[in-house]
Amino acid sequence: MSRALSISALNTVEVGATTDQTKADLNAIGVSGGRKNLIINGGMNVAQRGTTMSNSTTSTSYHTLDRWQTHGSGGTYNLSQQTMTAGTSNQTGGRSNFARFSVITGDNNLSLRQCIEDVTIIPEGSNVTVSFYAKGTAGKVLNVFMQSLFGAGGSGSVSHSVTESDFTLTTSWVKYNISFTMPSDFLTGKTIGVGSFNRLQFRQPSSDTSTTAYTLDITGVQLELGSVATDFEHRSYGEELALCQRYYQARSLHDYIAFHYSTYAYSVIPLGIEMRAAPTVTTVGQGTSYYEAGATRNFSVSGVGSSTSRVNIVGNVTGGTQGYSGTFYPVYQASAEL
């Protein structure tokens, strides 16, 4: 659409229209407002942990695609990032990647889900719309399920069910739009604790206890306020990665400086993106060599610490000279997931 035609088409937007009417008008002429999608990595592009995970029975975990959590609920499943075949991304609104949730052994409540930070981000009584592209095992019925959880120190640790809606898979990509209204009192009288969130789930319904295998392919997931599904909000890979890194960062650094104190070396490593909370840090390939004054010393990580903006790594060093600085190769994961 040319710029002149876009400006001309804006005349079709109704004066005094409701928010949903305006959204529908703008969507019809190809004008799509930004910062509307509450889902992060809805296009399934970012996978810092890796692109495949097989035969998991884990109840609740993050495996591959950033921000997407699995809930096993007694089932067994694989999760992977897939790439659309060249020339077919028009079937998914231009998305080039998708998640493949391949269930080996089904069970009720088994799900692929995302926790959306801050339970108050969706107002009481508001209309909400979920849109997504999906395909998979023909005839398999799954549902969209929303919960609100109030965080540590909040109103107990009880989730509050707000809605569910079924959808039936086919072997071809289909865009699904599901709208619902949040309860008018789901926040009233509640104590909001630390780490509260709303949770969107794509799940095997609670009434479906079948163990039969099935596959769900899904991408272009968008959750927005209002009862009209608008076009998927495109964000660059770099922007999407930065949003993901508020919750998880996997880093492999080269030639990082550490300072030598007696028998140990200590280093403070700034995080590229400030995280939601002080992360849990796991060293994954600790970098067993420490280079000081041209010599190689044995090095092993003995402790880690963190804040929202940095990681502290302490390592034992054999040999070396106190007061000198050297370099080492830290490889670690920092997680502040909800």
N, C-alpha and C positions, 0 to 999 in steps of 0.2 A: 504494500500500500504506500503510495507516495505521501510526502509530508503534507502537500496541499489537500489531498483527498482525506487524510486523517483529520486535518483541521476542519474541513467541511463536514465530515461525518460527525464531529462533536456536536453539531446542531441537533442531532437526533436525541441527545441526552435530555431527558425531561426536566424542565424547571420545577423545583419543588418535589422531585421524586424521592422516594425512600432510598435508604442506603442500598438495599438489595436491588431495587429497580435500576439505580445508577450503575451498580456493578454489572448487571446484566446488559445494559446498554453499552457500556464501555467494552465489555468482553466481546460483544457482537461485532464491534468495529475494530477489534484487534488492539485495544488500549488496555494494558494490564498493569495495575499499580504494584510497586515493589514492597518488600518487607511485610508480606501478608502470610507467608507460610510458616507455621509454628514448628514444622518438622525440619530437622537438620539431616542432610544427606538423603533426601527423598528420592533423588535420582540415582542412588546407589553407586556413586562415583568414587568415594573415599573408602579405602580398606587398609588402614595402617597396620592392622594385626596380621594381614595376609588375606588371600583371596579364597581359600578353601578350608573347610573343617569337616571331618568325617566321623560318623558313627558316635555322635555324642548322646549321652543320656543325662547330661547335666540339667539340674532343675532350672536354674536361672544363671545365665552367663552372657558375656560379650565375647564373640568368637572371631568374626571377620569384618564385616561392613561396619564402619563407625556409626555409633549411636543406636545401632539395632541390636536389641537384646533377644535372646531366645528363652523360652520357658518350656522345659521338657515335659513336665507333668506326667512322668512315667513312660513317655514315649522315647523313640530313638530316631535321630534325624541327621541329615547333612545340611550344611549351609555354605553357599558359594556366591561369589560375584561372577556374573556372566556378562559377555559382550554381545550386543546385537549384531547379527549378520549384516555386512555392508549393504546399504541400500534399503534396509528394513526399519530404520529408526522412526520413519513416518508413522509406523503402527503404534508407537508409544509416545506420540507427541514430540518427537525429536530426542528422546532419551536414548543414550548409547549404551547404557549399562542397566542390568537388572539383578535382583536377588533371586536365587533359586533355593527355596526351602523344600528340601526333598525328605519327606517323612518316610522312614523305613517301617516303623511300628507306631501306629497312631494311638492317641488317647485323648480323652476330653480335656479341654483347656490348654492343650499344647498350642504354643503361639509364637509368632514373630511380633515384636512390639518395640515401642519407643517411649522413653520417659521424657516428658517435656517440663523443663525446669520451671518452678514457681506455680503452685496450685492456683494462685489468684490471677494468672495471666488470662484465663477464660472467665469472664464475669458470670455471676449467677443469672439464670434466666435467659442467657444469650443463645441465639441460633448459631450452630456450628456445622460446617460442611467438610466432609472427608472425600477426596477424590483420588483415584489411583488407576493404573493400568494393571491388569492381571490376566493370567491364563494358567492352565495346568491340567490336572486330571479331570476329564469331562464328567460333569454331573456332581462333582464334590461340592458340598455346601459348607462354607465357612462363614464366620461372622466378624463384623467390626464391633469392638467392645471398648468402652471408655471407662476409666476409673480415675478417682482423685484420691491421692494419699497425702497425708498432712505432715510427714517428716518426723525426725527424731525430736521428742519433746512436744510433739503436736497432739492432736486429739486421738489418743491411743496410737495404735499402729494399724488401724483398720482401714481398708480401702472402701470407697463408696462407689457402688455401681451406678452409672448414670444412663447408659443406653446400650443396646446391641441391635445389630441389623444384619440379616443373612444376605449372602451373595453366592451365586452358583458359578463355578468355573466352567470354561469351555477350553478347547484346544487352540483357540485363536485369541489374540490380544483384544480385550474389551476394556473400555473406560467405564468405571463405576463411580457414581456420585451418590453419596449418602449424607443426608442432612438430618439433624436432630436438635432438640432444644435442651440445654442444660437445666437441671432443676433450679427453681427460683430460690432455694434455701440451702444449697449444698455447702456453702461457706458460713452461713449464719450460725453463730454460737460456737464455731470451731476455733481451736487454738492452732495457729500455724507454726510448726516447728522448723528445725533446720533441715534443708534438703527436701522440701515439699515438691510434689510434681503431679501432673496429670499423665496418665498412661494410655496410649492408643495401642490396641492389640488387633492383630489379624489372627484368628484362632479357630481351632476345632471347637464347635459349640459344647457347652457344658453337658448338654443332653446326649451328645454323640460319643459313646464309649467304644466305638469301632476301633480295632487295631489294624485295619486295612491300610496299606501304603498309599500315599498320594503325593503329588507335587504341586507347589504353589510358586509361580514366577510372578514377581511384582516389581513395579517401578513407578516413578512419577507420583509419589505419595505427597499429598498436600492436605494440611489441616488449617482451615481459615475460619474467621468469624463471618457470620452471615449465612443465608440459606441458598446462596448461588455459588456454584462451583466455577471459579475463574481459571484461566490458563495457568499452567504450572509456572511458578516463579523461578526463572533461570538465574543461577548465581555461578560465577566462574569457579573453576576447580580450586584456585588459590583461596578464594573467599570461603568456599565450603570447607576446605581443609582447616582454615583458621577457626571456624565455628566448631568443628569437631575437636580441635585441640584444646578447647576450654575444658573438655572432659577426659581426653586421653592423648598422650604424646608418646611416640616411640622414636627414640633418638639413637643415632650411632655417630659419635663425634671422633674426629681425628686430630691428633696433636693438641690435646687440651692440656692446659698448664695446671700443675699441682705444685704445692709448696711442701718441702720435706722438713718434718720435725722429728728428730731422733729416729725412731724406727717406723714412722708412718708418714704418709702423705695425705694432704687435705685439699680438696678443691670445691669451689662454689661455682655451679654452672647455672647461668640464667636460663629460664624457660622462654621459649620463643613467644608463647602466648600465655598471659596470666590465666591460671586455671580456676575452676569454680570453687575449689577448696584445696587445702594442702593435700597433694596426691599421695597415694600409696606407691612407693617406688620399688620396682623389682629390677635387679641387675640381671641382664641376660647374657652373656658373653662378656665377662668382666674386663677383658683387656688385661692379659696376664703379664704384660711387660711395661716397665716404667723406664724411661730413657732420661738419664741425667748425666750431663757433662760428657756426652759421647759414649757412655757405658750403659749396658742394659741391666736392670735390676729386676728381681722377682717381685711381683706385685699381686696382691689379692685384696678384693673389697672386703672390708670388715664391718662397715656400717654405712647406712644412708639416712638422710633426713630431708625434709622438704618444707617449703612454704608455697603459697600460691604462685610465687614468681621465680623460685629457684630450687635446685636440687643440690644437696651437699653430699659428697662422697668421700669417705675415709678409707684408705687402703694401707695394709701392712707392706712395708718395703724392706727387703733384705739387702744390706749394704747401702751405699750411697753416703752422702754427706749432709749433715744437718745444716739447714739454712739455705740450701740450694733449691732451685726449682727445676722441674722436669716436665716431661709430657707423657700422657697415657691415653688410652683409647676406650673411654667409657661407652658401653652399650646398655641402655636401660629403657624400661617402660614406666610411665607415670600415669596413674589412673585416678581420676576424681569423678567417676561415673555416679549417677544417681542409683 
